[in-house]
Amino acid sequence: MDYTKSVKKEIILSSLSHFEPEIQQYLSLSDEIQHLMSNAVDENDPCIPIELIAEFMMLQEELYQKAAKKNKEEAN
């Protein structure tokens, strides 16, 4: 199951280059979260450090804003 799948992630990946270092970091964090969630004992297992979630969410928001700006510029 893809625990990090979201509309924002889809927009980011469809709008920005997968070769950018920020995208590579974002995908790496996503994979790490997926791995930790897959190894969780149950849905209440505190298997992911809050710092990792915070870093992922902040990076996702930055990249989403960048992708939205790029899409808006391309539309004009």
N, C-alpha and C positions, 0 to 999 in steps of 0.2 A: 504494500500500500504506500502511496506517495503522500507522506504526512506534510510536506511542504508545498504541495500543489496549490496554486491560487491564481486568481485572475491577474494580479500584479506580476507574478512570476511569468505567466504567459506573455504579457505585454513586454516585459523586460527582455525575454529571450527572443521575441519576434522583432524587436526594434533595435537592439544593440548587438554589436559584434561579440561573438563568443570568444574571441581572441583577446579581448581587453582584460588586463589583470584584475580589475574589479569584478568582472563577470566570472572569471576563473575562481576567484575567492568566494563569490556568492555560491557558485555551483559546488565548490568544495565544502562549504559550510552546510549546504543543503544535503549533500551526500553523508556528511558526518552525522547530522541529525537523523537522517533515515536509518543509518546503521545503528545508532544508539536506540532509536525507537524499536527497531526490529529485535533487538536483544533485551528489551524490557520484559520483566516478569509478567506484568499486567498493566492495565491502563492507569493505575495509580502509582506505578513505580517512578520515583523521582530520578530518572536515568539521564536527564540532560541538564547540565549546569546552566543556571539562569544567565550567566555571562555569555554563553554560546547563543542562547536564544536572543538576547539583547543585541549582540553583534549582528546576527542574521537579520533581525527585524530592522535595525538601523540601516544596514547596507541595502536591504530590499527597498526601503523607502527612498533612499538616495538614488538608487538605480531607477526606480519607478518614476521619480520626478524627472530624471535625465531622459528617460524614454518618452515620457509625456511631452516634454519640451521638444524633443526631436520630432515626434509625430506631428506636433502643432506647427513647427517650422516647415516640415515637408508638405503639410496641407495648404500652406499659404503660398 
